[in-house]
Amino acid sequence: MPYLVAAVALVGVLCLLNLLLLFGVIRRLREQSSMLKPPSLTLPVGEAVGDFSAVTTTRGTVSTELLGDGTLVGFFSSTCQPCHEKLPDFVAFAETTAVRSLAVVATAPDEGADMISALESVADVVVVESLGSPVARAFGVRGTPAFVTVERGRVSATRLPAGQLRA
């Protein structure tokens, strides 16, 4: 009988240690899975867009107050390969929407002419030297390509709308 009591006690202790180890593994997996999520390149959904004012390539002015509901804002860089890959999707969507889109292109003065000309037919284009510009700061942009849809002065989506994208 004493052997049976000792065996049951040992199995109980081993089960508790196994349970503690399992909780530790689950906690560690949750930490690692949160590290795998890509960081957001813009303000999160629901945040208010900051104040900005900028001059477009056609000498027009865009500002926070002039952004209509449903405006798609795209941030591109002339040296970014993924930006060149997403450019046709942005243009295709901007051609189908009634609201004028806004494209912000970060480029050196002598680069990006092809990207700018592709965007000018479908969007107001603002050329900036870096993502530290007032427009990029207003949207909290930390990388390109980045896309934001604006509704009532707030971010309503942080990706290209999927309905009109090419296959």
Secondary structure, DSSP 4 states (H G I P E B T S, - for coil): -HHHHHHHHHHHHHHHHHHHHHHHHHHHHHHHHHHHSPPPSSPPTTPBPPP-EEE-TTS-EEEGGGPPTTEEEEEEETT-HHHHHHHHHHHHHHHH-SSPEEEEEE--TTS-HHHHHHHHTTEEEEEESSTTSHHHHHTT--SSSEEEEEETTEEEESS--STT---
